[in-house]
Amino acid sequence: MSVKDFDLHEMKIYNEGSLKVIALRRPNTSVYYIKFIIDHGTLFISGDLGFAVLRFGHYPVSVEILSGITESEYFIEKLVAFEGDSPYQFCPEKALESISNWEKDMKEEEIDYNLSMMSEFKKFIRNCDSIREFEDGLNDNFFDFIHSIDDEPGWLYRIGNVPSVRIQLYLDALKNINRRLKEISE
């Protein structure tokens, strides 16, 4: 599913009292049906992709404001409720890239570390399927090793975090809506 996949959806924009509603629905099905409901400083998302609530403070959210919501980190920063464990999922490739950069930094700073343990740590990362599995393994199996290298390794707990598929789909739907609204206004 991508931004273009939402092109197959019909877009309806309507008011329901003080609420502004933007709905995307593929004709004759509810597959990837998604509805954005704007109520003052809050954006509610519901439908086939689950629900989420984003809070933008005291200033009102408008259809135009939605055009600025294109980056996952900003989206997640505004998230106050989300269906699911986390708006993030674990990506071993991203985690290994961070470890590779860390190793380069340690080499430049001439920091010694146990190469065998680092190899085991990388092997562990390659086999991780979730954030929880990574965090548990980090604490249970590599805590002493990590602390022997870094006094403040809190950053390591986020190295493999990437926005979840659901967050990406929400953003893809918003990008699709923004593109359509721009085409309508031209």
C-alpha positions in Angstrom: 0.0 0.0 0.0 1.3 3.4 -0.9 0.2 7.0 -1.6 -0.8 6.0 -5.1 -2.8 3.0 -3.8 -5.2 5.5 -2.2 -5.9 6.9 -5.6 -8.4 4.0 -6.0 -10.3 5.4 -3.0 -13.2 7.9 -3.3 -12.6 11.0 -1.2 -15.5 12.6 0.6 -15.2 15.8 2.6 -18.1 16.9 4.7 -19.1 18.6 8.0 -20.8 16.9 10.8 -21.8 19.6 13.2 -18.5 21.3 14.2 -16.5 18.4 12.9 -14.8 18.3 9.5 -14.6 14.8 8.1 -12.4 13.5 5.3 -13.1 9.9 4.3 -11.2 7.7 1.9 -13.0 4.5 0.8 -12.5 2.2 -2.1 -15.8 1.7 -3.9 -17.8 -1.4 -2.9 -15.4 -2.4 -0.1 -14.1 -1.3 3.2 -10.5 -2.4 2.6 -8.2 0.3 3.8 -11.1 2.5 4.6 -9.9 5.5 6.6 -11.6 8.5 8.1 -9.9 11.7 9.4 -12.1 13.7 11.8 -11.0 17.2 12.7 -12.3 18.8 15.9 -10.6 22.0 16.9 -7.0 21.1 17.9 -7.5 17.3 17.6 -7.3 14.9 14.7 -9.1 11.6 15.1 -8.3 8.8 12.7 -10.5 5.7 12.4 -11.4 3.0 10.0 -10.0 -0.3 8.7 -6.5 0.8 9.7 -7.3 1.1 13.4 -7.5 4.4 15.3 -5.3 7.1 16.4 -5.7 10.5 18.1 -3.3 13.4 17.5 -3.4 16.6 19.6 -2.1 19.9 18.1 -2.5 22.1 21.2 -5.0 24.9 21.4 -4.9 26.1 17.8 -7.5 24.6 15.5 -6.6 21.9 13.0 -7.9 22.6 9.5 -7.7 20.7 6.2 -4.8 23.0 5.3 -2.9 22.1 8.4 -3.1 18.5 7.4 -0.9 19.3 4.4 1.9 19.9 6.9 1.7 16.5 8.4 4.1 14.5 6.2 6.9 13.4 8.5 6.5 10.4 10.7 8.4 11.9 13.6 6.1 15.0 13.7 3.1 12.7 13.4 4.2 10.5 16.3 5.1 13.5 18.4 1.5 14.7 18.2 0.1 11.2 18.9 -1.8 10.9 22.2 -3.6 7.6 21.5 -2.8 4.8 19.2 -4.3 1.3 18.6 -1.4 -1.1 19.0 1.6 -1.5 21.2 3.8 1.2 19.7 3.8 3.5 16.8 7.2 2.0 16.0 8.4 -1.3 14.9 11.9 -2.9 15.0 14.1 -2.8 11.9 17.3 -4.9 12.3 18.9 -3.2 9.2 18.5 0.2 10.8 19.9 -1.1 14.1 22.9 -2.7 12.4 23.6 0.5 10.6 23.7 2.4 13.9 26.0 -0.2 15.4 28.3 0.1 12.4 28.5 3.8 12.9 29.1 3.3 16.6 32.0 1.0 15.8 33.5 3.5 13.4 33.3 6.2 16.2 34.9 3.8 18.7 37.7 3.1 16.2 38.3 6.8 15.7 38.3 7.4 19.4 40.5 4.3 20.0 38.0 2.7 22.4 38.7 -1.0 23.0 35.8 -3.5 23.1 35.3 -7.2 23.0 35.0 -8.0 19.2 33.5 -11.4 20.0 30.7 -9.9 22.1 30.1 -7.3 19.4 29.8 -10.1 16.8 27.3 -11.9 19.1 25.4 -8.6 19.6 25.1 -8.1 15.8 23.9 -11.7 15.4 21.3 -11.1 18.1 20.1 -7.9 16.3 19.8 -9.7 13.0 17.4 -12.2 14.6 15.2 -9.7 16.4 11.6 -9.4 15.3 10.3 -6.8 17.7 11.2 -3.8 19.9 10.4 -5.8 23.0 12.6 -8.7 22.0 15.5 -6.3 21.3 15.1 -4.4 24.6 14.8 -7.7 26.6 17.8 -9.2 24.9 19.8 -5.9 25.4 19.0 -6.0 29.1 19.3 -9.7 29.7 22.3 -10.6 27.5 24.3 -7.6 26.6 23.9 -5.1 29.5 27.4 -5.6 31.0 29.0 -5.6 27.5 27.3 -2.4 26.5 28.0 -0.6 29.8 31.7 -1.6 29.5 31.8 0.5 26.4 29.3 3.3 27.0 28.3 4.8 30.4 25.1 6.2 29.0 23.7 3.7 26.4 20.1 4.9 26.5 20.3 5.8 22.8 20.8 2.1 22.0 17.2 1.2 23.0 15.9 3.2 20.0 18.4 2.3 17.3 16.2 -0.1 15.4 12.9 1.9 15.8 11.2 2.9 12.6 7.6 4.1 12.2 5.1 1.2 12.1 3.3 0.2 8.9 0.1 1.7 10.3 1.8 5.1 10.8 3.1 5.0 7.3 -0.3 4.2 5.9 -1.9 7.1 7.8 0.8 9.4 6.4 0.3 7.9 2.9 -3.5 8.6 3.1 -2.8 12.2 4.3 -0.3 12.7 1.4 -3.0 11.4 -1.0 -5.6 13.8 0.4 -3.2 16.7 0.3 -2.3 16.0 -3.3 -6.0 15.8 -4.3 -6.9 19.0 -2.4 -4.1 20.8 -4.2 -5.3 19.5 -7.6 -8.8 20.7 -6.8 -7.7 24.1 -5.8 -5.6 24.6 -9.0 
